[in-house]
Amino acid sequence: MLLGTYYAIYLDCCAILIVVLGSIFHRSGAIFLNNAFAGNHTLARAVGRLLDVGFYLLSLGYVALTYHSFWRQIDSYSAAIQSVIGKLGGFMIVLGVVHFFNLLLLALFRGHSARPYSQGA
């Protein structure tokens, strides 16, 4: 019974986190992509869709890999909550690192595309 509670809490929390973060990243990221690609809206939308797919694949893959509770025996409600919190914390750290890396790449790309292109002499 407690294992079922653990799975329900974990999957519900992950689903909420994925949907909310995916929506925020999609809405807010469009502004950065349009800026990084110098107003090329078609390219910005295409890259945005690819980033969305990557986000959902990474998120669902993490949830699938961490679904089972191998490292902790779930024998009480507090153990279930502690396990869920630990796994959600790991999930948020992974997403934070990937998000920072994406922002860094966009900043580098924006700086690179802002420089005038000159052919060698």
MOPAC internal coordinates of N, CA, C and O (Angstrom, degrees):
PM7 1SCF
backbone

  N    0.0000 0     0.00 0     0.00 0    0    0    0
  C    1.4625 1     0.00 0     0.00 0    1    0    0
  C    1.5240 1   111.49 1     0.00 0    2    1    0
  O    1.2310 1   120.17 1   137.62 1    3    2    1
  N    1.3306 1   117.28 1   -42.38 1    3    2    1
  C    1.4583 1   119.79 1  -178.86 1    5    3    2
  C    1.5220 1   111.81 1   -68.95 1    6    5    3
  O    1.2310 1   120.64 1   147.44 1    7    6    5
  N    1.3256 1   116.37 1   -32.56 1    7    6    5
  C    1.4556 1   119.46 1   178.34 1    9    7    6
  C    1.5346 1   110.22 1   -65.59 1   10    9    7
  O    1.2310 1   120.21 1   141.86 1   11   10    9
  N    1.3155 1   117.20 1   -38.14 1   11   10    9
  C    1.4604 1   120.79 1   175.94 1   13   11   10
  C    1.5223 1   111.86 1   -63.89 1   14   13   11
  O    1.2310 1   120.57 1   140.34 1   15   14   13
  N    1.3261 1   116.52 1   -39.66 1   15   14   13
  C    1.4662 1   121.23 1   176.53 1   17   15   14
  C    1.5216 1   110.47 1   -63.10 1   18   17   15
  O    1.2310 1   121.07 1   135.66 1   19   18   17
  N    1.3318 1   115.57 1   -44.34 1   19   18   17
  C    1.4662 1   120.40 1   177.78 1   21   19   18
  C    1.5326 1   110.36 1   -57.25 1   22   21   19
  O    1.2310 1   120.56 1   129.92 1   23   22   21
  N    1.3400 1   116.53 1   -50.08 1   23   22   21
  C    1.4668 1   119.64 1  -178.40 1   25   23   22
  C    1.5257 1   111.63 1   -61.51 1   26   25   23
  O    1.2310 1   120.43 1   138.58 1   27   26   25
  N    1.3193 1   116.79 1   -41.42 1   27   26   25
  C    1.4657 1   120.01 1  -179.87 1   29   27   26
  C    1.5244 1   111.29 1   -64.10 1   30   29   27
  O    1.2310 1   120.27 1   134.45 1   31   30   29
  N    1.3199 1   117.09 1   -45.55 1   31   30   29
  C    1.4741 1   120.47 1   179.88 1   33   31   30
  C    1.5177 1   110.37 1   -64.17 1   34   33   31
  O    1.2310 1   120.56 1   133.73 1   35   34   33
  N    1.3354 1   116.54 1   -46.27 1   35   34   33
  C    1.4610 1   120.76 1  -177.57 1   37   35   34
  C    1.5305 1   111.74 1   -62.36 1   38   37   35
  O    1.2310 1   120.35 1   131.31 1   39   38   37
  N    1.3121 1   116.93 1   -48.69 1   39   38   37
  C    1.4689 1   119.86 1  -178.37 1   41   39   38
  C    1.5240 1   111.88 1   -66.75 1   42   41   39
  O    1.2310 1   119.94 1   141.52 1   43   42   41
  N    1.3253 1   117.72 1   -38.48 1   43   42   41
  C    1.4682 1   120.54 1   177.87 1   45   43   42
  C    1.5333 1   111.23 1   -64.40 1   46   45   43
  O    1.2310 1   120.81 1   133.71 1   47   46   45
  N    1.3265 1   116.05 1   -46.29 1   47   46   45
  C    1.4727 1   119.32 1   179.57 1   49   47   46
  C    1.5268 1   111.27 1   -62.97 1   50   49   47
  O    1.2310 1   120.31 1   136.86 1   51   50   49
  N    1.3225 1   117.01 1   -43.14 1   51   50   49
  C    1.4678 1   120.59 1   179.10 1   53   51   50
  C    1.5275 1   111.24 1   -64.05 1   54   53   51
  O    1.2310 1   120.35 1   137.73 1   55   54   53
  N    1.3192 1   116.93 1   -42.27 1   55   54   53
  C    1.4599 1   120.16 1  -179.91 1   57   55   54
  C    1.5225 1   110.90 1   -62.28 1   58   57   55
  O    1.2310 1   120.38 1   135.22 1   59   58   57
  N    1.3185 1   116.87 1   -44.78 1   59   58   57
  C    1.4665 1   120.76 1   178.96 1   61   59   58
  C    1.5151 1   110.42 1   -62.89 1   62   61   59
  O    1.2310 1   120.42 1   134.18 1   63   62   61
  N    1.3225 1   116.81 1   -45.82 1   63   62   61
  C    1.4588 1   121.54 1  -179.54 1   65   63   62
  C    1.5248 1   111.26 1   -62.24 1   66   65   63
  O    1.2310 1   119.91 1   136.31 1   67   66   65
  N    1.3219 1   117.78 1   -43.69 1   67   66   65
  C    1.4645 1   121.43 1  -179.31 1   69   67   66
  C    1.5211 1   110.83 1   -65.19 1   70   69   67
  O    1.2310 1   119.73 1   134.78 1   71   70   69
  N    1.3182 1   118.12 1   -45.22 1   71   70   69
  C    1.4662 1   121.13 1  -178.28 1   73   71   70
  C    1.5308 1   111.12 1   -65.90 1   74   73   71
  O    1.2310 1   120.28 1   133.98 1   75   74   73
  N    1.3244 1   117.07 1   -46.02 1   75   74   73
  C    1.4690 1   120.30 1  -178.34 1   77   75   74
  C    1.5267 1   111.10 1   -66.26 1   78   77   75
  O    1.2310 1   120.19 1   130.98 1   79   78   77
  N    1.3340 1   117.25 1   -49.02 1   79   78   77
  C    1.4632 1   119.55 1   179.93 1   81   79   78
  C    1.5222 1   112.22 1   -65.45 1   82   81   79
  O    1.2310 1   120.19 1   140.39 1   83   82   81
  N    1.3168 1   117.24 1   -39.61 1   83   82   81
  C    1.4620 1   120.23 1   177.95 1   85   83   82
  C    1.5169 1   111.51 1   -59.94 1   86   85   83
  O    1.2310 1   120.27 1   138.10 1   87   86   85
  N    1.3150 1   117.09 1   -41.90 1   87   86   85
  C    1.4640 1   121.35 1   178.35 1   89   87   86
  C    1.5294 1   111.51 1   -65.51 1   90   89   87
  O    1.2310 1   120.53 1   135.71 1   91   90   89
  N    1.3285 1   116.60 1   -44.29 1   91   90   89
  C    1.4696 1   120.57 1   179.73 1   93   91   90
  C    1.5212 1   110.58 1   -64.44 1   94   93   91
  O    1.2310 1   120.17 1   132.97 1   95   94   93
  N    1.3348 1   117.28 1   -47.03 1   95   94   93
  C    1.4631 1   120.55 1  -179.95 1   97   95   94
  C    1.5205 1   111.31 1   -61.27 1   98   97   95
  O    1.2310 1   120.34 1   139.29 1   99   98   97
  N    1.3213 1   116.96 1   -40.71 1   99   98   97
  C    1.4688 1   120.06 1  -178.60 1  101   99   98
  C    1.5327 1   111.12 1   -65.51 1  102  101   99
  O    1.2310 1   120.54 1   131.07 1  103  102  101
  N    1.3268 1   116.57 1   -48.93 1  103  102  101
  C    1.4711 1   120.23 1  -178.53 1  105  103  102
  C    1.5214 1   111.94 1   -64.93 1  106  105  103
  O    1.2310 1   120.54 1   129.06 1  107  106  105
  N    1.3122 1   116.58 1   -50.94 1  107  106  105
  C    1.4605 1   120.30 1  -175.63 1  109  107  106
  C    1.5206 1   112.39 1   -74.10 1  110  109  107
  O    1.2310 1   120.44 1   147.36 1  111  110  109
  N    1.3089 1   116.76 1   -32.64 1  111  110  109
  C    1.4611 1   120.45 1  -178.65 1  113  111  110
  C    1.5125 1   113.24 1   -68.11 1  114  113  111
  O    1.2310 1   119.75 1   153.67 1  115  114  113
  N    1.3149 1   118.09 1   -26.33 1  115  114  113
  C    1.4686 1   120.71 1  -179.43 1  117  115  114
  C    1.5219 1   111.58 1   -60.39 1  118  117  115
  O    1.2310 1   120.22 1   143.41 1  119  118  117
  N    1.3100 1   117.18 1   -36.59 1  119  118  117
  C    1.4661 1   121.30 1   179.66 1  121  119  118
  C    1.5191 1   109.80 1   -65.24 1  122  121  119
  O    1.2310 1   120.29 1   133.33 1  123  122  121
  N    1.3254 1   117.06 1   -46.67 1  123  122  121
  C    1.4624 1   121.02 1  -179.85 1  125  123  122
  C    1.5256 1   111.60 1   -65.41 1  126  125  123
  O    1.2310 1   120.39 1   140.93 1  127  126  125
  N    1.3206 1   116.87 1   -39.07 1  127  126  125
  C    1.4604 1   119.69 1  -179.96 1  129  127  126
  C    1.5220 1   111.30 1   -66.56 1  130  129  127
  O    1.2310 1   120.10 1   137.26 1  131  130  129
  N    1.3244 1   117.41 1   -42.74 1  131  130  129
  C    1.4580 1   119.92 1   177.80 1  133  131  130
  C    1.5198 1   111.00 1   -61.31 1  134  133  131
  O    1.2310 1   120.32 1   140.76 1  135  134  133
  N    1.3165 1   117.00 1   -39.24 1  135  134  133
  C    1.4507 1   121.37 1   178.02 1  137  135  134
  C    1.5217 1   110.66 1   -68.44 1  138  137  135
  O    1.2310 1   120.24 1   135.42 1  139  138  137
  N    1.3265 1   117.15 1   -44.58 1  139  138  137
  C    1.4670 1   121.25 1  -177.42 1  141  139  138
  C    1.5250 1   111.80 1   -65.57 1  142  141  139
  O    1.2310 1   120.24 1   148.00 1  143  142  141
  N    1.3189 1   117.15 1   -32.00 1  143  142  141
  C    1.4559 1   120.84 1  -178.63 1  145  143  142
  C    1.5235 1   112.13 1  -101.57 1  146  145  143
  O    1.2310 1   120.75 1  -154.24 1  147  146  145
  N    1.3124 1   116.17 1    25.76 1  147  146  145
  C    1.4680 1   123.99 1   172.41 1  149  147  146
  C    1.5259 1   113.00 1    50.16 1  150  149  147
  O    1.2310 1   120.40 1  -135.98 1  151  150  149
  N    1.3199 1   116.84 1    44.02 1  151  150  149
  C    1.4522 1   120.76 1   175.06 1  153  151  150
  C    1.5153 1   114.80 1    81.28 1  154  153  151
  O    1.2310 1   119.30 1  -175.99 1  155  154  153
  N    1.3222 1   118.95 1     4.01 1  155  154  153
  C    1.4596 1   121.46 1   176.74 1  157  155  154
  C    1.5309 1   107.17 1   -77.32 1  158  157  155
  O    1.2310 1   121.10 1   -90.36 1  159  158  157
  N    1.3354 1   115.49 1    89.64 1  159  158  157
  C    1.4596 1   121.42 1  -172.42 1  161  159  158
  C    1.5279 1   112.78 1   -65.44 1  162  161  159
  O    1.2310 1   120.19 1   145.81 1  163  162  161
  N    1.3202 1   117.24 1   -34.19 1  163  162  161
  C    1.4642 1   119.77 1   179.92 1  165  163  162
  C    1.5212 1   110.21 1   -65.12 1  166  165  163
  O    1.2310 1   120.37 1   133.98 1  167  166  165
  N    1.3204 1   116.91 1   -46.02 1  167  166  165
  C    1.4546 1   120.97 1   178.67 1  169  167  166
  C    1.5281 1   110.65 1   -65.98 1  170  169  167
  O    1.2310 1   120.04 1   138.91 1  171  170  169
  N    1.3230 1   117.53 1   -41.09 1  171  170  169
  C    1.4651 1   121.39 1   179.46 1  173  171  170
  C    1.5261 1   110.83 1   -62.05 1  174  173  171
  O    1.2310 1   119.83 1   138.00 1  175  174  173
  N    1.3347 1   117.92 1   -42.00 1  175  174  173
  C    1.4693 1   120.80 1   178.31 1  177  175  174
  C    1.5239 1   111.20 1   -65.74 1  178  177  175
  O    1.2310 1   120.32 1   139.38 1  179  178  177
  N    1.3332 1   116.99 1   -40.62 1  179  178  177
  C    1.4604 1   120.69 1  -179.72 1  181  179  178
  C    1.5290 1   110.78 1   -65.16 1  182  181  179
  O    1.2310 1   120.37 1   134.25 1  183  182  181
  N    1.3119 1   116.90 1   -45.75 1  183  182  181
  C    1.4656 1   120.37 1   178.27 1  185  183  182
  C    1.5263 1   109.60 1   -65.25 1  186  185  183
  O    1.2310 1   119.88 1   141.75 1  187  186  185
  N    1.3302 1   117.83 1   -38.25 1  187  186  185
  C    1.4558 1   121.40 1   177.27 1  189  187  186
  C    1.5231 1   111.78 1   -59.99 1  190  189  187
  O    1.2310 1   120.43 1   137.50 1  191  190  189
  N    1.3283 1   116.78 1   -42.50 1  191  190  189
  C    1.4629 1   119.91 1   178.00 1  193  191  190
  C    1.5275 1   111.15 1   -64.31 1  194  193  191
  O    1.2310 1   120.82 1   138.95 1  195  194  193
  N    1.3365 1   116.04 1   -41.05 1  195  194  193
  C    1.4632 1   119.34 1   178.70 1  197  195  194
  C    1.5282 1   111.32 1   -64.68 1  198  197  195
  O    1.2310 1   120.21 1   140.51 1  199  198  197
  N    1.3277 1   117.20 1   -39.49 1  199  198  197
  C    1.4604 1   120.61 1   176.59 1  201  199  198
  C    1.5327 1   111.28 1   -65.85 1  202  201  199
  O    1.2310 1   120.56 1   142.58 1  203  202  201
  N    1.3248 1   116.53 1   -37.42 1  203  202  201
  C    1.4694 1   120.33 1   176.52 1  205  203  202
  C    1.5276 1   110.73 1   -62.16 1  206  205  203
  O    1.2310 1   120.78 1   134.46 1  207  206  205
  N    1.3341 1   116.11 1   -45.54 1  207  206  205
  C    1.4636 1   119.87 1   179.61 1  209  207  206
  C    1.5231 1   109.99 1   -62.13 1  210  209  207
  O    1.2310 1   120.38 1   136.94 1  211  210  209
  N    1.3312 1   116.88 1   -43.06 1  211  210  209
  C    1.4604 1   120.27 1   177.88 1  213  211  210
  C    1.5130 1   111.96 1   -61.37 1  214  213  211
  O    1.2310 1   120.30 1   138.22 1  215  214  213
  N    1.3247 1   117.02 1   -41.78 1  215  214  213
  C    1.4599 1   120.98 1   178.60 1  217  215  214
  C    1.5248 1   110.75 1   -61.19 1  218  217  215
  O    1.2310 1   120.44 1   132.48 1  219  218  217
  N    1.3341 1   116.76 1   -47.52 1  219  218  217
  C    1.4628 1   119.35 1  -177.76 1  221  219  218
  C    1.5252 1   111.38 1   -68.71 1  222  221  219
  O    1.2310 1   119.66 1   142.29 1  223  222  221
  N    1.3334 1   118.25 1   -37.71 1  223  222  221
  C    1.4625 1   120.04 1   177.30 1  225  223  222
  C    1.5338 1   111.04 1   -64.40 1  226  225  223
  O    1.2310 1   120.32 1   134.68 1  227  226  225
  N    1.3194 1   117.00 1   -45.32 1  227  226  225
  C    1.4543 1   120.79 1   178.52 1  229  227  226
  C    1.5305 1   110.66 1   -62.05 1  230  229  227
  O    1.2310 1   120.41 1   134.73 1  231  230  229
  N    1.3085 1   116.83 1   -45.27 1  231  230  229
  C    1.4612 1   121.28 1  -178.53 1  233  231  230
  C    1.5192 1   111.48 1   -63.46 1  234  233  231
  O    1.2310 1   120.44 1   129.86 1  235  234  233
  N    1.3116 1   116.77 1   -50.14 1  235  234  233
  C    1.4627 1   119.87 1  -178.42 1  237  235  234
  C    1.5244 1   111.32 1   -67.37 1  238  237  235
  O    1.2310 1   120.25 1   144.87 1  239  238  237
  N    1.3273 1   117.12 1   -35.13 1  239  238  237
  C    1.4590 1   120.29 1   176.71 1  241  239  238
  C    1.5153 1   111.80 1   -64.34 1  242  241  239
  O    1.2310 1   120.32 1   137.44 1  243  242  241
  N    1.3313 1   116.99 1   -42.56 1  243  242  241
  C    1.4640 1   120.39 1   178.00 1  245  243  242
  C    1.5298 1   110.48 1   -62.32 1  246  245  243
  O    1.2310 1   120.65 1   134.48 1  247  246  245
  N    1.3189 1   116.37 1   -45.52 1  247  246  245
  C    1.4694 1   119.97 1  -179.96 1  249  247  246
  C    1.5272 1   110.21 1   -62.41 1  250  249  247
  O    1.2310 1   120.18 1   138.62 1  251  250  249
  N    1.3271 1   117.26 1   -41.38 1  251  250  249
  C    1.4670 1   119.96 1   179.82 1  253  251  250
  C    1.5286 1   111.46 1   -64.77 1  254  253  251
  O    1.2310 1   120.33 1   140.46 1  255  254  253
  N    1.3343 1   116.97 1   -39.54 1  255  254  253
  C    1.4660 1   120.04 1  -178.80 1  257  255  254
  C    1.5241 1   112.70 1   -72.52 1  258  257  255
  O    1.2310 1   120.31 1   149.20 1  259  258  257
  N    1.3177 1   117.01 1   -30.80 1  259  258  257
  C    1.4630 1   120.18 1  -175.82 1  261  259  258
  C    1.5300 1   112.82 1  -103.96 1  262  261  259
  O    1.2310 1   120.03 1  -169.09 1  263  262  261
  N    1.3028 1   117.55 1    10.91 1  263  262  261
  C    1.4612 1   122.25 1  -176.89 1  265  263  262
  C    1.5256 1   111.74 1   -59.68 1  266  265  263
  O    1.2310 1   120.28 1   133.14 1  267  266  265
  N    1.2985 1   117.08 1   -46.86 1  267  266  265
  C    1.4657 1   120.88 1  -178.28 1  269  267  266
  C    1.5218 1   110.77 1   -78.53 1  270  269  267
  O    1.2310 1   121.15 1   -30.23 1  271  270  269
  N    1.3023 1   115.40 1   149.77 1  271  270  269
  C    1.4573 1   120.88 1   178.92 1  273  271  270
  C    1.5321 1   108.59 1  -100.33 1  274  273  271
  O    1.2310 1   120.68 1   -97.42 1  275  274  273
  N    1.3409 1   116.30 1    82.58 1  275  274  273
  C    1.4550 1   120.30 1  -177.70 1  277  275  274
  C    1.5229 1   112.63 1   -82.23 1  278  277  275
  O    1.2310 1   120.88 1   144.34 1  279  278  277
  N    1.3216 1   115.92 1   -35.66 1  279  278  277
  C    1.4602 1   119.66 1  -170.95 1  281  279  278
  C    1.5186 1   114.03 1   -88.92 1  282  281  279
  O    1.2310 1   119.82 1   174.34 1  283  282  281
  N    1.3031 1   117.95 1    -5.66 1  283  282  281
  C    1.4620 1   119.68 1  -177.19 1  285  283  282
  C    1.5283 1   110.07 1  -143.82 1  286  285  283
  O    1.2310 1   121.14 1   -45.80 1  287  286  285
  N    1.3131 1   115.42 1   134.20 1  287  286  285
  C    1.4565 1   120.97 1   175.51 1  289  287  286
  C    1.5282 1   108.68 1   -77.34 1  290  289  287
  O    1.2310 1   119.85 1   -52.85 1  291  290  289
  N    1.3229 1   117.89 1   127.15 1  291  290  289
  C    1.4598 1   122.57 1   179.08 1  293  291  290
  C    1.5300 1   107.60 1   -94.35 1  294  293  291
  O    1.2310 1   121.05 1   -85.28 1  295  294  293
  N    1.3280 1   115.59 1    94.72 1  295  294  293
  C    1.4562 1   119.99 1  -178.21 1  297  295  294
  C    1.5251 1   112.86 1  -121.11 1  298  297  295
  O    1.2310 1   120.58 1  -177.47 1  299  298  297
  N    1.3397 1   116.49 1     2.53 1  299  298  297
  C    1.4645 1   119.89 1   176.63 1  301  299  298
  C    1.5304 1   108.11 1  -154.47 1  302  301  299
  O    1.2310 1   121.45 1   -14.52 1  303  302  301
  N    1.3274 1   114.84 1   165.48 1  303  302  301
  C    1.4577 1   118.54 1   178.58 1  305  303  302
  C    1.5266 1   111.57 1   -64.58 1  306  305  303
  O    1.2310 1   120.52 1   144.49 1  307  306  305
  N    1.3150 1   116.62 1   -35.51 1  307  306  305
  C    1.4688 1   118.93 1   179.28 1  309  307  306
  C    1.5269 1   110.70 1   -67.04 1  310  309  307
  O    1.2310 1   119.89 1   143.33 1  311  310  309
  N    1.3272 1   117.82 1   -36.67 1  311  310  309
  C    1.4661 1   120.44 1   176.63 1  313  311  310
  C    1.5276 1   110.24 1   -65.57 1  314  313  311
  O    1.2310 1   120.19 1   141.53 1  315  314  313
  N    1.3228 1   117.25 1   -38.47 1  315  314  313
  C    1.4676 1   120.58 1   178.18 1  317  315  314
  C    1.5216 1   110.81 1   -64.16 1  318  317  315
  O    1.2310 1   120.60 1   135.03 1  319  318  317
  N    1.3265 1   116.47 1   -44.97 1  319  318  317
  C    1.4647 1   120.72 1  -179.96 1  321  319  318
  C    1.5241 1   110.38 1   -65.32 1  322  321  319
  O    1.2310 1   119.66 1   136.86 1  323  322  321
  N    1.3253 1   118.26 1   -43.14 1  323  322  321
  C    1.4607 1   121.42 1   179.12 1  325  323  322
  C    1.5217 1   111.28 1   -62.25 1  326  325  323
  O    1.2310 1   120.18 1   140.25 1  327  326  325
  N    1.3093 1   117.26 1   -39.75 1  327  326  325
  C    1.4621 1   121.18 1   178.34 1  329  327  326
  C    1.5233 1   110.82 1   -65.77 1  330  329  327
  O    1.2310 1   120.44 1   136.21 1  331  330  329
  N    1.3177 1   116.77 1   -43.79 1  331  330  329
  C    1.4683 1   120.95 1   178.86 1  333  331  330
  C    1.5261 1   109.97 1   -62.85 1  334  333  331
  O    1.2310 1   120.01 1   135.07 1  335  334  333
  N    1.3151 1   117.59 1   -44.93 1  335  334  333
  C    1.4631 1   121.11 1  -178.91 1  337  335  334
  C    1.5239 1   110.42 1   -63.24 1  338  337  335
  O    1.2310 1   119.98 1   138.06 1  339  338  337
  N    1.3155 1   117.64 1   -41.94 1  339  338  337
  C    1.4629 1   120.69 1   178.23 1  341  339  338
  C    1.5150 1   112.38 1   -61.90 1  342  341  339
  O    1.2310 1   120.77 1   136.07 1  343  342  341
  N    1.3132 1   116.14 1   -43.93 1  343  342  341
  C    1.4672 1   119.81 1  -179.46 1  345  343  342
  C    1.5272 1   111.40 1   -70.55 1  346  345  343
  O    1.2310 1   119.78 1   140.75 1  347  346  345
  N    1.3226 1   118.02 1   -39.25 1  347  346  345
  C    1.4656 1   120.15 1   177.02 1  349  347  346
  C    1.5249 1   110.92 1   -66.14 1  350  349  347
  O    1.2310 1   120.10 1   143.42 1  351  350  349
  N    1.3241 1   117.41 1   -36.58 1  351  350  349
  C    1.4618 1   120.72 1   176.37 1  353  351  350
  C    1.5128 1   111.11 1   -62.56 1  354  353  351
  O    1.2310 1   120.20 1   135.80 1  355  354  353
  N    1.3211 1   117.23 1   -44.20 1  355  354  353
  C    1.4682 1   120.67 1   176.18 1  357  355  354
  C    1.5184 1   111.65 1   -61.39 1  358  357  355
  O    1.2310 1   120.75 1   139.70 1  359  358  357
  N    1.3189 1   116.17 1   -40.30 1  359  358  357
  C    1.4571 1   122.18 1   178.69 1  361  359  358
  C    1.5249 1   110.84 1   -61.99 1  362  361  359
  O    1.2310 1   120.51 1   135.01 1  363  362  361
  N    1.3219 1   116.63 1   -44.99 1  363  362  361
  C    1.4654 1   120.14 1  -179.13 1  365  363  362
  C    1.5296 1   111.36 1   -68.48 1  366  365  363
  O    1.2310 1   119.81 1   145.31 1  367  366  365
  N    1.3204 1   117.96 1   -34.69 1  367  366  365
  C    1.4684 1   120.15 1   176.58 1  369  367  366
  C    1.5297 1   110.34 1   -65.24 1  370  369  367
  O    1.2310 1   120.27 1   134.43 1  371  370  369
  N    1.3168 1   117.10 1   -45.57 1  371  370  369
  C    1.4679 1   120.42 1   178.79 1  373  371  370
  C    1.5293 1   110.13 1   -60.53 1  374  373  371
  O    1.2310 1   119.98 1   133.52 1  375  374  373
  N    1.3273 1   117.64 1   -46.48 1  375  374  373
  C    1.4654 1   120.60 1   179.68 1  377  375  374
  C    1.5255 1   111.59 1   -64.40 1  378  377  375
  O    1.2310 1   120.21 1   142.05 1  379  378  377
  N    1.3312 1   117.20 1   -37.95 1  379  378  377
  C    1.4600 1   120.58 1   178.31 1  381  379  378
  C    1.5194 1   111.94 1   -63.89 1  382  381  379
  O    1.2310 1   120.08 1   137.11 1  383  382  381
  N    1.3167 1   117.45 1   -42.89 1  383  382  381
  C    1.4675 1   121.19 1   178.73 1  385  383  382
  C    1.5229 1   110.64 1   -64.38 1  386  385  383
  O    1.2310 1   120.44 1   134.74 1  387  386  385
  N    1.3175 1   116.76 1   -45.26 1  387  386  385
  C    1.4677 1   120.17 1   179.44 1  389  387  386
  C    1.5279 1   110.51 1   -64.98 1  390  389  387
  O    1.2310 1   120.06 1   140.21 1  391  390  389
  N    1.3165 1   117.48 1   -39.79 1  391  390  389
  C    1.4683 1   121.52 1   179.05 1  393  391  390
  C    1.5268 1   110.50 1   -63.52 1  394  393  391
  O    1.2310 1   120.30 1   134.92 1  395  394  393
  N    1.3296 1   117.03 1   -45.08 1  395  394  393
  C    1.4655 1   120.79 1   177.68 1  397  395  394
  C    1.5251 1   110.63 1   -60.77 1  398  397  395
  O    1.2310 1   120.08 1   137.25 1  399  398  397
  N    1.3273 1   117.45 1   -42.75 1  399  398  397
  C    1.4626 1   121.78 1   178.53 1  401  399  398
  C    1.5262 1   110.91 1   -61.77 1  402  401  399
  O    1.2310 1   120.03 1   137.79 1  403  402  401
  N    1.3273 1   117.54 1   -42.21 1  403  402  401
  C    1.4721 1   121.23 1   177.97 1  405  403  402
  C    1.5231 1   111.27 1   -63.16 1  406  405  403
  O    1.2310 1   120.05 1   136.63 1  407  406  405
  N    1.3263 1   117.50 1   -43.37 1  407  406  405
  C    1.4676 1   120.57 1   178.13 1  409  407  406
  C    1.5226 1   111.29 1   -64.03 1  410  409  407
  O    1.2310 1   120.51 1   140.53 1  411  410  409
  N    1.3235 1   116.63 1   -39.47 1  411  410  409
  C    1.4609 1   120.85 1   177.07 1  413  411  410
  C    1.5215 1   111.17 1   -62.27 1  414  413  411
  O    1.2310 1   120.53 1   136.18 1  415  414  413
  N    1.3150 1   116.59 1   -43.82 1  415  414  413
  C    1.4716 1   120.30 1   177.92 1  417  415  414
  C    1.5281 1   111.39 1   -63.47 1  418  417  415
  O    1.2310 1   120.38 1   138.60 1  419  418  417
  N    1.3265 1   116.87 1   -41.40 1  419  418  417
  C    1.4720 1   119.40 1   178.21 1  421  419  418
  C    1.5211 1   111.11 1   -63.78 1  422  421  419
  O    1.2310 1   120.20 1   138.98 1  423  422  421
  N    1.3195 1   117.21 1   -41.02 1  423  422  421
  C    1.4618 1   120.43 1   178.71 1  425  423  422
  C    1.5231 1   110.56 1   -64.71 1  426  425  423
  O    1.2310 1   120.10 1   137.70 1  427  426  425
  N    1.3196 1   117.42 1   -42.30 1  427  426  425
  C    1.4653 1   120.31 1   178.15 1  429  427  426
  C    1.5228 1   111.23 1   -65.38 1  430  429  427
  O    1.2310 1   120.80 1   137.91 1  431  430  429
  N    1.3329 1   116.07 1   -42.09 1  431  430  429
  C    1.4611 1   119.75 1   179.69 1  433  431  430
  C    1.5205 1   110.64 1   -65.13 1  434  433  431
  O    1.2310 1   120.73 1   139.28 1  435  434  433
  N    1.3224 1   116.22 1   -40.72 1  435  434  433
  C    1.4669 1   120.27 1   179.54 1  437  435  434
  C    1.5217 1   110.60 1   -63.51 1  438  437  435
  O    1.2310 1   120.36 1   136.87 1  439  438  437
  N    1.3322 1   116.91 1   -43.13 1  439  438  437
  C    1.4572 1   120.60 1   177.97 1  441  439  438
  C    1.5086 1   111.70 1   -65.12 1  442  441  439
  O    1.2310 1   120.27 1   143.15 1  443  442  441
  N    1.3274 1   117.08 1   -36.85 1  443  442  441
  C    1.4584 1   121.13 1   179.22 1  445  443  442
  C    1.5162 1   111.53 1   -69.94 1  446  445  443
  O    1.2310 1   120.32 1   139.42 1  447  446  445
  N    1.3294 1   117.00 1   -40.58 1  447  446  445
  C    1.4660 1   119.46 1  -178.78 1  449  447  446
  C    1.5187 1   112.47 1   -75.96 1  450  449  447
  O    1.2310 1   119.88 1   161.73 1  451  450  449
  N    1.3367 1   117.84 1   -18.27 1  451  450  449
  C    1.4661 1   120.41 1   179.46 1  453  451  450
  C    1.5171 1   111.35 1   -78.85 1  454  453  451
  O    1.2310 1   119.74 1   158.15 1  455  454  453
  N    1.3362 1   118.11 1   -21.85 1  455  454  453
  C    1.4558 1   120.65 1   178.75 1  457  455  454
  C    1.5244 1   110.22 1   -74.55 1  458  457  455
  O    1.2310 1   120.46 1   -38.96 1  459  458  457
  N    1.3146 1   116.72 1   141.04 1  459  458  457
  C    1.4642 1   117.62 1   178.22 1  461  459  458
  C    1.5220 1   110.21 1   -69.39 1  462  461  459
  O    1.2310 1   121.79 1   -36.04 1  463  462  461
  N    1.2958 1   114.17 1   143.96 1  463  462  461
  C    1.4596 1   120.34 1   179.88 1  465  463  462
  C    1.5147 1   108.61 1   -84.71 1  466  465  463
  O    1.2310 1   120.70 1   -52.00 1  467  466  465
  N    1.3166 1   116.26 1   128.00 1  467  466  465
  C    1.4596 1   118.52 1   176.88 1  469  467  466
  C    1.5125 1   108.59 1  -130.55 1  470  469  467
  O    1.2310 1   121.44 1   -44.76 1  471  470  469
  N    1.2921 1   114.85 1   135.24 1  471  470  469
  C    1.4437 1   119.86 1   177.97 1  473  471  470
  C    1.5109 1   108.55 1   -82.84 1  474  473  471
  O    1.2310 1   121.11 1   -28.72 1  475  474  473
  N    1.3117 1   115.48 1   151.28 1  475  474  473
  C    1.4669 1   120.69 1  -179.13 1  477  475  474
  C    1.5084 1   111.64 1   -61.69 1  478  477  475
  O    1.2310 1   120.51 1   -26.21 1  479  478  477
  N    1.3376 1   116.62 1   153.79 1  479  478  477
  C    1.4545 1   121.55 1  -178.29 1  481  479  478
  C    1.4807 1   112.96 1   -76.26 1  482  481  479
  O    1.2310 1   120.10 1   180.00 1  483  482  481

